[in-house]
Amino acid sequence: MSQGSGDFVSPSCEVLALGEPTHPSREPAFGPIRNELFASLAGQGFRSIALETDRVAALAVNDFVQDGFGTLDAAMREGFSHGFGHLEANRRLVTWMREYNEGRPAGERLAFHGFDAQAENTSAPSPRRYLEYGCDYLGLDPDIASLLGPDERWSREEAILDPAKSIGDNPEAARLRVIADDLLTSLYTRAPELIAATSRAEWFRARTHLTAGLGLLRYHRQSAQRIEESTRISRLMATRDALMAQNLLDIRTIEGQRGATLVFAHNSHLQRNPSSMHMAGMDIGWHSAGAIVGTLLDERYTVIIGSMGRSEALELGEPEPDTYEGVLQRRFTTWGLTPAAAITSARTRTDVRPEQVYAPLDHLMVDSADAILHVTVATER
């Protein structure tokens, strides 16, 4: 490593976004590096980390790392979505955070957050448990069970993939969105009495559930739009990232007085320039959570984009020397950080197959980043 992440953190930075160019279940090289960087940042005043995992589920991990509730195994099993609880780097992160927090005052403990919605490109669950949690906290009993119906009709893949089979925009779903919005309004109008009766933390936990439920209703509504397919999918991707952005801003509301937050996710969710992908013969485009948050926070948002040279797991070979990855290969022996402005103009590598699920660097991504983290050869760490 030529420079530490602290070299890219200005005094005004509140969110330091660290991206990876591929899915961690395919190539886990960036997780251990993230852990190393976060340990260093914790010594510089960072007090939280947010991962690309379901925000509500992550509450179980935070309960464990901050207060020792439950067990490590339960936190890994219940506190991650998208299968990320099986990743060794995540287990090591949670273990280290618990050890770090042991015996420290509450204000100095590290917090763990998820900032994703419980949704995939091909599926999304019923909002039932999120809305029911909010109802219980508020002591209200609106008739949502009859409107929701069986959970399976929400969670089946057809509900997202086929707008004709989606229930996201039927009269019952429309009524549920009104109820969810009313519940959230009630949460705010009654905030003084609710916090006095419970706690500020419990109020935020209820808000997290209600915003998740309302977000899922919005996602399902978008899936039901009978419009041109590439436009529909682009709007789904945009909706998910908008929910991610809202979650990050909510997390900053919670963490604002304690310190900055490290955010870790795929580059496509953190980059400032428009995100895009090619799937099933369609070109999909949207603004990422990072583009949204970066616009709103301005200099308080810093983004480090992840890059990779070779990977055995992805069957990714040595990049051509005139590509961005090729230029970076000559700078580092293992991995390193470099200012994006210091990278000379190069071309986008073309030796990547779709099934490798690797997003190569291009000039728009580099020009809009603050720094690049490059891994020369992915090895077990």
Secondary structure, DSSP 4 states (H G I P E B T S, - for coil): --S-GGGG--TT-SEEEEEESB-TTT-TTHHHHHHHHHHHHHTTT--EEEEEEEHHHHHHHHHHHHH--S-HHHHHHHS-STTGGG-HHHHHHHHHHHHHHTT--GGGS-EEEEEE-S--SS----SHHHHHHHHHHHT-----HHHH--THHHHSTHHHH-GGG--TTSHHHHHHHHHHHHHHHHHHHTHHHHHHHS-HHHHHHHHHHHHHHHHHHHHHHHHT--S-HHHHHHHHHHHHHHHHHHHHHHHHHHHTTT--EEEEEEHHHH-SSPEEEEETTEEEEE--HHHHHHHHHGGGEEEEEEEEEEBTTTTB-PPPTTBHHHHHHTT-SSEEEEEGGGSPP-B------GGG-B----HHHHHT-SEEEEEEE----
